[in-house]
Amino acid sequence: MAFETRRGTRGARQPGGRLLAWMNRLMMRRIRSGKGAGSSTLVLTTIGRKSGAERQNPVTYFPGDRGPDSWLIVASAAGAAGNPAWFHNLAAHPDQVRIELANGAIPVTAEQLTGADRESAWRGITSSSARFAQYQKKTDRELPVIRLTPRQAAEPRADGAR
């Protein structure tokens, strides 16, 4: 389950700064309270690839291709040349991810889609949100599409160890 997307040579400015951090905190509070953030958004919790600390970001999601228990997210960074930090965290720890929706937290596993799976998902994403097609036009990197699926609980072993 490799996460690979090269950095682009052109793109929009990477979003950031104090205002964005404040807006992200506000959006996450709204998502957790069930008031939403204006679109289908979730709180993505990853483990920092360098720090090992939990990192949280509000991220737009789309219905996944595996029924109601899968979600698709795009590492667009608004069309920046580089991937957002949370993408690198997912790549380092794809099995230590959690999402939060209004109805609670769900441990998930992240998988980057490639080939026909990505193309099919991308068509669905851009048909429901033209904004993402515009992000793709701003950069020459292929925007990664990530599938999130609920993580299976570890089966208890016969000797009681996990």
LUMNU-66050 format. One record per residue: y, x, z of N, C-alpha, C in turn; residue in three letters. Coordinates in steps of 0.001 Angstrom, whole numbers, plus 524288, in hexadecimal, padded with zeros to 5 digits. Each point is the difference from the previous one (the first is absolute). Example, Ala and Ser with C-alpha at 12.3 -4.5 7.8 and 13.67 -1.06 7.14 Angstrom:
<sites>
7E9C68338681E78804A67FC8680000804B08038480000Ala8041A7FEA27FD30804A6803348003C804427FCFE802DASer
</sites>
This chain:
<sites>
7FB6B8035280000804957FCAE80000804D18037D80000Met800FB8028B7FBAE80468803A97FF9B805057FD1C7FEADAla80423801C38024F805367FDFC7FED4802B18043E7FCD9Phe801037FEDB7FB1680277803EA7FCB2804067FD797FC7AGlu804C18019F800948042E7FE6D7FC80803E18046E7FFE9Thr800DF802237FB6B803928046C7FF99805987FE39800D8Arg803298038E801CB805967FF0E800A7802727FFB57FA99Arg803B47FC8C7FF55802AF7FF7F7FB0E80448804137FF66Gly80222800487FB5380453803997FF038053C7FD2D7FFF5Thr7FFCA7FAD080000804D37FCEF800317FEFB7FB0D80322Arg804417FDCB801F37FF7F7FB23802EB804E37FEC580309Gly7FFEC7FB7E80274804587FE4480344800318035B804ECAla8042F7FF7D802D980089802B7804F67FC367FD96803F2Arg7FD458034C802EE7FC467FE25803F58030B7FD068042EGln7FE647FB258012D802BF7FD148040F7FF82802BF80547Pro804027FF8C803307FFCF802638052F8051E7FF4D802D4Gly800678026D80483804C67FFDD8030F7FFC57FC2D80484Gly8041C800118031D8003A7FCC1804BC8000E7FA2F7FED1Arg802D47FE827FBF2800487FA767FEA87FA987FDF07FE83Leu7FD21802E77FCD67FAC67FE537FE7C7FC6C7FFCA804C6Leu80054803CD8037C7FCC67FFFC804BE8012A7FB2380342Ala804F87FE9B8007E801807FB57802F57FDE27FB147FD5BTrp800967FFB47FACA7FE0E7FB777FD1B7FA0F7FF8E8006DMet7FD498046A7FFD87FA517FFEC8008A7FE5F7FDE580555Asn802AC801BA804277FEBA7FE0680541800E47FA1B80050Arg804467FE297FDB8801297FA6E7FFEA7FBC77FD027FD0CLeu7FE7F801F67FB727FBED7FD6D7FCDE7FAD97FFCA802EEMet7FE9580441802A47FB0D8000C802D98000E7FC0580474Met8046F7FF6F802A5800657FC01804247FF497FA8F7FDB9Arg802677FF0E7FB797FF847FAE27FD797FA5F7FEEC7FE43Arg7FD69803EA7FDD77FA8E7FF517FE517FC987FEA4804ACIle8008C802EC804357FCD07FF28804B0801117FABC8028DArg804C97FE197FF7A801607FAFD8026C7FE507FB5D7FCA5Ser7FE4E8010B7FB327FE617FBD57FC84804647FDD17FCB6Gly804A88023E8006F8047D7FE167FCFD800218025B7FA8BLys7FCBD803E57FF0E7FFCA802737FADE804B8803657FEE9Gly80012802507FB86804568036D7FE76801E27FEAD7FA84Ala7FF377FB227FE5B801E77FE627FAE77FBE78003F7FBB6Gly7FBEE802DF800C07FBC28003E7FC2F7FAF68010F802F0Ser7FBE3800E07FD417FB0280135802848002F8059C801EDSer80100800A5804F88007B8053F8023A7FC6780089804A2Thr7FE2A804B5800C77FCB88013A8047B80216804F480287Leu7FE47800ED804C88014C804EE8029A7FB448038D7FF3AVal800ED804627FD887FBEF803DE7FEF78005F804488041CLeu7FBC5800C3802F07FFD880425803F07FC3D804337FE1EThr8020E804B67FF707FCE4804807FE53800508043380429Thr7FCCD803F87FF688001C80495803668028D804667FCD9Ile8040E8026080231802C0804307FD477FC5A804737FE92Gly80040801B77FB287FC648041D7FE3C801238052B802ADArg804D9801008017C8015F804E1802B2800757FF2E805DBLys802977FBCF8019A801177FF278058E7FB747FD98802F6Ser7FCD47FCE07FD577FBD47FD2A802AA802037FB40802EBGly805147FEED7FF9E802617FB8B802B67FFB77FB1D7FC99Ala7FFEC7FB7B802898001B7FB187FD1C805447FF557FD56Glu7FFD77FE377FB2F804B87FEE97FCF37FF977FA6A7FE00Arg804497FD23800387FFF47FA8A7FE50804377FF0C7FBF4Gln7FE857FD0D7FBF4803967FEB17FBC67FF0B7FA6E7FE38Asn804287FD0D7FEE97FF3A7FAF07FD6B7FEFB800FB7FA36Pro7FC1E7FD577FDE17FE72800D97FA927FEDE7FAAF7FD80Val801E37FF397FB407FEBD7FB467FD0B7FA408003C7FE7AThr7FD557FB8B800727FA847FFDD7FE627FF1A7FB977FC26Tyr7FBA5800787FD3F7FE537FC2C7FC317FA627FE9680142Phe7FE4A7FB487FE947FA8C7FE8E801087FC49803D47FD55Pro7FC0080187802D17FC2B803A37FDE27FC0E7FD447FC8CGly7FCC8803167FD917FC117FE027FC667FAD07FEE5802AFAsp7FFEA80050805287FB2A7FF0F802E98009C7FB78803CCArg802A47FBFE7FE37800AB7FB57803298048880070803CFGly8002F7FC5C803C1804777FFC680395800418049A803CAPro7FBD380303800567FFEE8047280397800A9805317FD36Asp80368800217FC218017F804FA7FDA7805A67FF8B7FE33Ser802A6804658003A8058D800307FED080103804AB7FC83Trp803BD7FF717FC7080197804477FC97805978019280169Leu800EA805118005F8053E80205800ED8011F804337FBF0Ile804FB800F07FEFE80194803C97FC03803628042B8028CVal7FEB0804F27FF1580313804658020E8046C801237FC2AAla803BB7FC6E7FFB8804168005A7FC068048F8037A80197Ser801747FFF8804F7804AC802CD801D3804AA7FE987FC92Ala800387FB0A7FE51804377FDF37FCC2800AA8030B7FAE4Ala7FBCB802617FE208003F802DF7FB1280190805AF80093Gly7FF9980220804BA8015180587800DE7FBF8803847FD5AAla80179804ED7FF437FC72803C17FD857FB4D8013E80371Ala8009E7FF9E805277FBBF8012F8039D7FDDA7FB2480295Gly7FB518007B802057FD8C7FBB4802D58026E7FF748056BAsn7FFEE7FB4980231802007FF5A805547FC76802D2803EDPro8022880159804727FD03802D8804067FB177FD088019AAla8005A7FACE800417FB667FD11801B47FB6E800A67FC3ETrp801078010A7FB017FBBC800E97FC447FCFD804F38017BPhe802CB80419801737FD77804E8801837FCF47FF4F8051CHis8020F7FCBD8037F7FD2D7FEDE804D47FAF37FD0B7FED8Asn800377FC407FC667FB427FD2A7FE6F7FC03803BE7FDA3Leu801DC8038E7FCBF7FC7A803BE7FD867FD3E8036380407Ala802CE80173804267FDBA8035D804027FC4F7FD088039AAla8011C7FAFF800F87FCEB7FCED803C67FF1A7FA6F7FDFAHis7FD257FF527FBA77FF5D7FAC87FDB97FCE37FC3D80361Pro7FD278020B803C17FCC67FCAE8035F802607FF368056CAsp804F38016B800A0802B87FF3E804FA805067FCF17FF2BGln7FF9C7FBE07FCFD804827FCE47FE7B7FF937FA9B80281Val804867FDCE80131800397FABD80232804767FD1B7FD51Arg7FF2F7FAFB7FF1D8044F7FCC87FE0E801077FBB8803FFIle804DD7FE317FFFA801717FBA18035C802807FBD27FCA8Glu7FE157FB57800CA8023E7FB5B7FD9D8019E7FC7080481Leu802357FB827FECF801BA7FC7D804207FB8D7FE77803ACAla7FB357FFD37FE017FB977FE4D8033C7FD2980479802B7Asn8021D804B57FFF37FDB080446802F77FEEE804E17FCDCGly7FD95803B7802B37FED48051E7FDB57FA688001D7FDF1Ala7FF4E802CF7FBAF7FADC800727FD817FF13805B57FEA4Ile7FBD1802648020D7FEBC8054D7FE4C7FDE17FFCE7FA69Pro802038036D7FCA27FE7B7FFEF7FA807FEAA8057F7FE1CVal7FD81800227FB7F7FEFB804DE7FD368032A7FFD27FAFAThr802508046C7FE9C80347800527FB557FD18802D37FBA6Ala800B07FDF87FB397FD8F8025C7FB6A803DE7FFC67FB77Glu80104804767FD948036F800117FB757FD007FE1C7FB3FGln8023C7FC4F7FD2E7FD787FDF47FB578012F803837FB59Leu7FC288008B7FC9A8009B803257FB497FDA97FD0C7FB65Thr80129801DC7FB677FD987FDED7FB40800E87FA387FF37Gly7FBDD7FD467FE5C8005E7FA6C7FECC801647FCCA804D2Ala7FE1C801938049C8015A7FD2F804D0805DF8002A800F3Asp8025B8049D7FF488059D80079800C9802FF7FCDA7FBF3Arg7FE5C800657FB15802BA7FD377FBD37FFEA7FA21800D8Glu7FB957FDEA801967FF907FA6C80109803837FE7180494Ser7FFE0803068042C8034C7FEE88048A805C18007E7FE88Ala80158803FB7FCF280571800E77FE818021F7FB717FCCBTrp7FCE27FDEB7FC78801AC7FB747FCEA801467FB648039DArg7FCAD7FF17803DF800F87FBC3803B4804E3800EC8033BGly800C2804D2801B7804928015A80334805087FF487FCE7Ile80031802197FB49804D57FFB47FCEB801107FA7F7FDF6Thr7FBEF7FCDC7FF60800F87FA9A7FE4F802317FCB680478Ser7FEC88016C804CB8021E7FCFE8046A804F98026680237Ser8011F804F07FEBF804BC80286801EB80203803EC7FBF2Ser803AC7FE4D7FCE8802318035B7FBDE8029F804DA80245Ala801827FFC3804ED8028380477802977FC96804E37FFA2Arg7FAE07FF5E800807FC8C8048A7FFCE7FFA2802517FA8APhe800637FCC67FBFF8002D802037FA9F804F88033A7FF47Ala804567FE508025C804E5802F67FFAD7FF808053A802D5Gln7FD5C8000C8047E7FF1E804F3802CE7FD05803CE7FC8DTyr7FBFC7FE077FD377FCD7803677FCAB80345802587FBA6Gln803C67FD0A7FDFE8035C801FB7FBC98039880463801DALys80129800338050F80391803EF802167FD828056480084Lys7FAD580039800207FD58804F4800F87FBCB801037FBEFThr7FE74804EB7FF827FBC48014B7FC677FACC800BD802D8Asp7FFD57FF2A8051F7FAEE80026802B77FD957FA917FFD1Arg7FAE27FFC5800047FD627FAF5800348002D7FE19805A3Glu8023D7FB5F800DB8006B7FDFD805467FA8F7FEA68021ALeu7FE7E80253804687FAD37FEF8802317FF757FA66801FAPro7FB917FDA27FEDB7FE9E7FAE08020E7FB8D800D6803DBVal800B37FDF5804B87FC43800CC804377FDA07FAC380188Ile7FAD27FFD9800797FD427FB5C801EC7FED5800D5805CCArg8015E7FC27803257FECE80013805927FBE27FBDA80110Leu7FBB88017E8027B7FBDC7FC4E8015D7FEAA800B2805BDThr7FE777FBC0802A07FEB68006E8058E7FBCA80419800EDPro800DB803038040E7FC4380411801787FB967FD75802FEArg7FB488018D7FEB97FB657FDFC802B27FF858029580552Gln7FEB27FCE7803EB7FF2C80232805337FB338037E7FFCEAla800388043D802E37FB8F8039E800267FB5C7FD4D8028DAla7FB858008B7FD897FB317FDC58022C7FE5D8032C804C8Glu7FEC47FD61804587FE3C802FA804827FABC802987FECDPro7FF8A804D3801BC7FB20802DF7FF297FC1A7FE8880435Arg7FB0C800E57FEDA7FBCF7FE9D8039E80092802E780530Ala8021B804DC7FFD080085802FD804D9805057FEC4802F5Asp803017FC1A7FE07804CA7FE5B802A9804D1803227FE75Gly7FF5C804547FD2F804838032C7FE58802A27FD657FB5DAla804CC801587FF12802EC7FDE17FB7F8008C804057FBDEArg
</sites>
